[in-house]
Amino acid sequence: MPKMNALVLEEVRKFDSLQLQKVVLPDLGPFDVRVKINAAALNHRDVWIIQGLYAKIKLPVILGSDGSGVVVEVGESVDKTWEGKSVVINPALDWGDEPAAQQPQFRILGMPDQGTQAEYVVVPVENIHDKPSHLSFDEAAALPLAGLTAFRALFTQGEIGPSDVILITGIGGGVAAIAMQMALALGVKVYMTSGDDLKIKKAKTLGAIDGVNYHDKDWSTALFTLGGKSGFNVVIDSAGGPEFGQLLDLVKAGGKVITFGATAGNTGDINLRKIFWKQIRIQGTTMGTPEDFQNMLQFITEHQIKPIIHAVYDISDYRKAYQDMRDGQQFGKIVLKIAASG
Ligand SMILES: NC(=O)c1ccc[n+]([C@@H]2O[C@H](COP(=O)([O-])OP(=O)(O)OC[C@H]3O[C@@H](n4cnc5c(N)ncnc54)[C@H](OP(=O)(O)O)[C@@H]3O)[C@@H](O)[C@H]2O)c1
């Protein structure tokens, strides 16, 4: 049986159980394609899974939601012209028919389905798209999960427009960084927070107006003084945590807080009066529909956006890559190089 190299997680709460192994090539169904992965990328979800902090973990698993590569084989019902094409993979599987939210069968590539941190991955043909020509394989691998989540948060849910002033928290994060790039491309004024002053400086050089360090005790007052006095039209947050309530002070009356993560844990007490009196909408969002993915690709192509890459590691250096993400070192995406292009 043909085999491939893959990063396999066998046990949770044990970083050492993530190992490069030889595993059997995945089966190809009639509507599937086999992609030879050129580059994969990390998402915080991979770390949550290793830490045992994700729902319904099934092991062993090949991690990885993001990937770019070349189609090397197609299932019997798939158009043969896909063979040899350079593609990027949409990791949102089986969204369903409702644009408002995913159906119960919805899954994210890379657990329970076998993911992209391997030489090959098998995915339904509906989940592959031509790689945008302005992106290298590394850049294309950095795009899917973060780009999709950011696009839906900003546009489908946040309905931001060029005259808006927005706040993005934790700007070093993979989703936050590309959300900033997309908002800036539209001419939106972006403020941000980070736990690292150097990342604030970097975000400013990229076009954000200003930001504050969320480790400072009075960060939200500082942000208010800095530019948020009239309030932000939209806040994009994936930190949550005990200080989430302070975002309700920073958002404009009639504005929206878009939430897609809880990196800092659950919220503390939320003052309901602020929500109804200011007529604030708190809107959850998760990844996105196939249409969101298509629109995201169109948007980044139109604006020639290249995702910010913090580092590219060879797959054999996967421990360093995971360490960076666990320690919150990154500004943007961490990419794993799996194979040479071509
Ligand atoms: N619902 C969905 O569809 C969806 C999709 C993608 C991600 N997520 C979730 O969203 C979160 C971010 O994902 P990611 O892949 O972008 O992760 P990531 O690259 O690891 O980024 C996490 C970032 O969170 C920021 N952060 C940490 N503590 C914070 C705090 N107290 N206040 C503000 N920011 C804080 C840090 O920003 P600095 O480095 O600037 O300090 C860090 O870089 C994760 O919880 C992930 O599970 C959800």
The ligand as a MOL file (V3000), in Angstrom:
LIG
                    3D

  0  0  0     0  0            999 V3000
M  V30 BEGIN CTAB
M  V30 COUNTS 48 52 0 0 0
M  V30 BEGIN ATOM
M  V30 1 N -15.1720 30.6290 14.8790 0
M  V30 2 C -14.3190 30.4530 13.8720 0
M  V30 3 O -14.6870 30.1430 12.7400 0
M  V30 4 C -12.8860 30.6830 14.1090 0
M  V30 5 C -12.0110 30.7380 13.0170 0
M  V30 6 C -10.6660 31.0180 13.2590 0
M  V30 7 C -10.2130 31.1980 14.5540 0
M  V30 8 N -11.1040 31.0750 15.5820 0 CHG=1
M  V30 9 C -10.6440 31.3260 16.9610 0
M  V30 10 O -10.1760 32.6610 16.9750 0
M  V30 11 C -9.0170 32.7620 17.7940 0
M  V30 12 C -7.8470 33.2840 16.9620 0
M  V30 13 O -7.4940 32.3030 16.0230 0
M  V30 14 P -6.1440 32.4360 15.1810 0
M  V30 15 O -5.9640 31.1810 14.4170 0
M  V30 16 O -6.1280 33.7410 14.4920 0 CHG=-1
M  V30 17 O -5.0960 32.4150 16.3940 0
M  V30 18 P -3.6400 32.9790 16.5900 0
M  V30 19 O -2.9980 33.2270 15.2700 0
M  V30 20 O -2.9840 32.0730 17.5600 0
M  V30 21 O -3.9160 34.3760 17.2760 0
M  V30 22 C -4.3100 34.5090 18.5950 0
M  V30 23 C -4.1000 35.9450 18.9840 0
M  V30 24 O -4.9610 36.2430 20.0540 0
M  V30 25 C -4.4980 37.4240 20.6250 0
M  V30 26 N -4.8380 37.4570 22.0540 0
M  V30 27 C -4.4630 36.6000 23.0150 0
M  V30 28 N -4.9610 37.0040 24.2160 0
M  V30 29 C -5.6650 38.1450 23.9640 0
M  V30 30 C -6.3920 39.0470 24.7780 0
M  V30 31 N -6.5140 38.8750 26.0900 0
M  V30 32 N -6.9850 40.1190 24.1930 0
M  V30 33 C -6.8660 40.3250 22.8560 0
M  V30 34 N -6.1950 39.5010 22.0430 0
M  V30 35 C -5.5940 38.4210 22.5940 0
M  V30 36 C -2.9940 37.4970 20.3980 0
M  V30 37 O -2.7300 38.7050 19.7020 0
M  V30 38 P -1.3380 39.5090 19.8690 0
M  V30 39 O -0.3160 38.5500 19.3550 0
M  V30 40 O -1.5060 40.7070 19.0110 0
M  V30 41 O -1.1910 39.8260 21.3170 0
M  V30 42 C -2.7290 36.2590 19.5340 0
M  V30 43 O -1.8090 36.4730 18.5020 0
M  V30 44 C -8.7860 31.3720 18.3810 0
M  V30 45 O -9.4290 31.2950 19.6290 0
M  V30 46 C -9.4670 30.4500 17.3820 0
M  V30 47 O -9.8560 29.2430 17.9350 0
M  V30 48 C -12.4110 30.8370 15.3880 0
M  V30 END ATOM
M  V30 BEGIN BOND
M  V30 1 1 1 2
M  V30 2 2 2 3
M  V30 3 1 2 4
M  V30 4 1 4 5
M  V30 5 2 4 48
M  V30 6 2 5 6
M  V30 7 1 6 7
M  V30 8 2 7 8
M  V30 9 1 8 9
M  V30 10 1 8 48
M  V30 11 1 9 10
M  V30 12 1 9 46
M  V30 13 1 10 11
M  V30 14 1 11 12
M  V30 15 1 11 44
M  V30 16 1 12 13
M  V30 17 1 13 14
M  V30 18 2 14 15
M  V30 19 1 14 16
M  V30 20 1 14 17
M  V30 21 1 17 18
M  V30 22 2 18 19
M  V30 23 1 18 20
M  V30 24 1 18 21
M  V30 25 1 21 22
M  V30 26 1 22 23
M  V30 27 1 23 24
M  V30 28 1 23 42
M  V30 29 1 24 25
M  V30 30 1 25 26
M  V30 31 1 25 36
M  V30 32 1 26 27
M  V30 33 1 26 35
M  V30 34 2 27 28
M  V30 35 1 28 29
M  V30 36 1 29 30
M  V30 37 2 29 35
M  V30 38 1 30 31
M  V30 39 2 30 32
M  V30 40 1 32 33
M  V30 41 2 33 34
M  V30 42 1 34 35
M  V30 43 1 36 37
M  V30 44 1 36 42
M  V30 45 1 37 38
M  V30 46 2 38 39
M  V30 47 1 38 40
M  V30 48 1 38 41
M  V30 49 1 42 43
M  V30 50 1 44 45
M  V30 51 1 44 46
M  V30 52 1 46 47
M  V30 END BOND
M  V30 END CTAB
M  END
